[in-house]
C-alpha cells in the first residue's frame, strides 16, 4: 500500500458520519488496485496520483463524489449524472458505487492511460448566448444590496446558473419562490450550487474567495 497522507486521514475524520465509510472504502480499493499510488490534497479534497493525476474523491454535506482525471475516456457519460457529483453520480452509501471488481478495472484502465502518456481530453466549451437578466430578478437585486454585490462579483457561469434556474420555472408561484430563494442565498454570498461545494454554508465574508476557489469536483476531474 502506498504511503497514506495524514491530510487525507484528517479529511476523512472530519467528514460526516455517513461519508467516512465511503471515503475509507474508496481509499482502500484505490490502494489495492494501484499499490504505487500516492495520496495528496488538491482543491481541498483527496487526490490519488500515479504518474500524474489518477482519481479523486470528495465529501459534501449530503453525498460523496468519486471520479477519474481521464474519466471521459473510461466511462460513458450518462445524462442522469449531475456533473457536479463526478462520474459515479451522487454517492450516499457504498452500495451506490459500482461493484469492487468494476472499480478495480476502471482504476487499472486509468493507470494504463497514464502509463501510455495519454492526455486528458479538454472539456468542450459550449457557445452560449449573451446572458439576459430577467426583469423580476433585476428588480429584486436592486432592492438587496448584498445580493446585488454577490451577483455582480460572480463569474458568468454562476450568474447563468441562477438566471436559468429562475426562468425555467413552469409556474409563476414556483418562479417567485425560486426568486426569493436566490436573493436569500446571494445575500449570504452563496452560489446556486453551494450545497455541492466542499464548504457548504458559506459565510458572506468569505463568499468572494470561495467563489473564486470553487474548484468543484467537475473541474478537478475534467479540466485540470
C-alpha positions in Angstrom: 0.0 0.0 0.0 1.3 3.4 -0.9 2.2 5.8 1.9 -1.0 7.4 3.3 -1.2 11.2 3.6 -2.0 12.5 7.1 -4.1 15.3 5.4 -6.3 12.6 3.9 -6.7 11.0 7.3 -7.8 14.3 8.7 -10.2 15.0 5.8 -11.9 11.6 6.4 -12.0 12.2 10.2 -13.8 15.5 9.6 -16.4 14.1 7.2 -20.0 13.4 8.1 -20.7 10.0 9.7 -22.3 8.7 6.5 -19.3 9.7 4.4 -16.5 8.2 6.4 -17.0 4.5 5.4 -17.5 5.6 1.8 -14.2 7.5 1.7 -12.3 4.8 3.6 -13.7 2.2 1.1 -12.7 4.2 -2.0 -9.2 4.8 -0.5 -8.8 1.1 0.2 -9.9 0.0 -3.2 -7.6 2.5 -5.0 -4.6 1.4 -3.0 -5.4 -2.2 -3.5 -5.7 -1.7 -7.3 -2.7 0.6 -7.5 0.0 -0.2 -4.9 2.2 2.6 -6.1 -0.4 5.3 -5.8 0.4 8.4 -3.9 -2.0 10.5 -1.9 -2.2 14.2 -1.9 -4.7 17.1 -1.2 -5.6 19.4 -4.0 -8.5 21.8 -4.3 -9.4 20.9 -0.7 -10.1 17.2 -1.3 -8.1 14.0 -1.6 -6.5 13.1 -4.9 -4.7 10.0 -5.9 -1.7 10.1 -8.2 0.1 7.5 -10.3 2.3 9.0 -13.0 0.1 12.0 -12.9 -3.4 12.5 -11.6 -5.4 9.3 -11.4 -8.6 9.9 -9.5 -10.1 11.9 -6.6 -12.8 11.8 -4.0 -14.8 14.3 -2.1 -17.3 14.6 0.7 -20.1 17.1 0.7 -23.0 17.9 3.1 -25.3 15.1 1.9 -23.2 13.0 -0.5 -19.8 11.9 -1.7 -18.2 12.0 -5.2 -15.6 10.0 -6.9 -14.1 10.5 -10.4 -11.2 9.9 -12.6 -8.9 12.5 -14.1 -9.4 11.0 -17.5 -12.9 9.7 -16.8 -14.2 10.8 -20.2 -12.0 8.1 -21.7 -13.2 5.5 -19.3 -16.8 6.0 -18.5 -19.6 6.8 -20.9 -21.4 10.0 -19.7 -24.9 9.5 -18.5 -27.4 12.3 -18.9 -28.8 11.3 -15.5 -25.5 12.0 -13.7 -25.0 15.5 -12.3 -21.6 16.7 -13.4 -21.0 18.4 -10.0 -21.0 14.9 -8.5 -18.3 13.2 -10.5 -18.6 10.3 -12.9 -20.2 8.0 -10.3 -23.1 10.2 -9.6 -24.4 11.0 -6.1 -22.9 8.6 -3.6 -24.6 8.3 -0.2 -23.6 4.7 0.6 -21.0 2.2 -0.6 -23.8 0.4 -2.4 -24.1 3.4 -4.7 -20.7 2.7 -6.1 -20.0 0.1 -8.9 -19.1 -3.4 -7.7 -15.5 -3.6 -6.4 -14.4 -5.7 -9.4 -15.6 -2.9 -11.8 -13.9 -0.2 -9.7 -10.6 -2.1 -9.8 -11.0 -2.5 -13.6 -11.5 1.2 -14.0 -8.6 2.1 -11.8 -6.3 -0.2 -13.7 -7.6 1.2 -17.0 -6.8 4.7 -15.8 -3.3 3.6 -14.8 -2.7 2.3 -18.3 -3.7 5.7 -19.8 -1.2 7.4 -17.5 1.5 4.7 -18.4 0.9 5.5 -22.1 1.0 9.3 -21.5 -2.5 9.7 -22.9 -3.6 13.3 -22.2 -6.9 14.1 -20.5 -9.5 15.3 -23.1 -10.2 19.0 -22.9 -13.6 20.0 -21.9 -15.8 21.2 -24.7 -16.8 24.8 -24.4 -20.4 25.3 -25.4 -21.1 28.6 -27.1 -23.7 30.4 -25.0 -26.0 33.3 -26.0 -25.4 36.5 -24.1 -27.0 36.3 -20.6 -30.2 38.4 -20.3 -31.2 39.2 -16.7 -34.9 38.8 -16.3 -36.7 42.0 -15.1 -38.0 40.4 -11.9 -34.5 39.3 -10.9 -33.0 42.7 -11.8 -35.7 44.5 -9.7 -35.1 42.1 -6.8 -31.3 42.7 -6.9 -31.8 46.4 -6.8 -33.7 46.1 -3.6 -31.0 44.0 -1.9 -27.5 45.5 -1.9 -25.8 42.4 -0.5 -27.3 40.1 -3.1 -26.6 42.5 -5.9 -22.9 42.8 -4.8 -22.6 39.0 -4.8 -24.3 38.6 -8.2 -22.1 41.2 -9.8 -19.0 39.5 -8.3 -19.9 36.1 -9.7 -18.2 34.7 -12.8 -20.6 34.4 -15.8 -21.2 30.7 -15.2 -22.6 31.4 -11.7 -24.8 34.2 -12.9 -26.2 31.9 -15.6 -27.0 29.2 -13.1 -29.3 31.5 -11.1 -30.9 33.0 -14.2 -31.6 29.7 -15.8 -33.0 28.2 -12.5 -35.5 31.1 -12.2 -36.6 31.3 -15.8 -37.0 27.5 -16.2 -39.8 27.5 -13.6 -43.0 26.4 -15.2 -45.4 28.0 -12.7 -45.4 31.6 -11.6 -45.6 30.6 -7.9 -42.5 28.4 -8.4 -40.7 31.2 -10.1 -41.4 33.6 -7.3 -40.2 31.0 -4.7 -37.0 30.5 -6.6 -36.5 34.2 -7.0 -36.9 34.7 -3.3 -34.6 31.8 -2.5 -32.0 33.1 -5.0 -31.9 36.6 -3.3 -31.6 35.0 0.1 -28.7 32.8 -0.9 -26.9 35.6 -2.8 -27.3 37.9 0.2 -25.4 35.2 2.2 -22.8 35.1 -0.6 -23.8 31.7 -1.9 -23.7 30.3 -5.4 -26.7 28.4 -6.9 -24.9 25.1 -6.3 -23.4 26.0 -2.9 -24.5 22.7 -1.4 -22.0 20.8 -3.7 -19.1 23.0 -2.6 -16.6 21.5 -0.1 -17.6 24.1 2.5 -21.4 24.1 2.3 -23.0 27.0 4.1 -20.5 29.7 3.1 -20.4 32.8 5.2 -20.8 36.1 3.2 -17.5 37.4 4.5 -15.8 34.5 2.6 -18.0 34.4 -0.4 -15.7 36.0 -3.0 -12.8 33.8 -2.1 -14.8 30.6 -2.2 -16.5 31.6 -5.4 -13.0 32.1 -6.9 -11.8 28.9 -5.5 -14.9 26.9 -6.2 -12.9 24.1 -7.7 -15.9 21.8 -7.9 -15.4 18.2 -8.4 -16.2 18.6 -12.0 -13.3 21.0 -12.6 -11.0 18.8 -10.7 -11.8 15.6 -12.6 -12.2 17.0 -16.0 -10.4 20.3 -16.5 -7.0 20.1 -14.7 
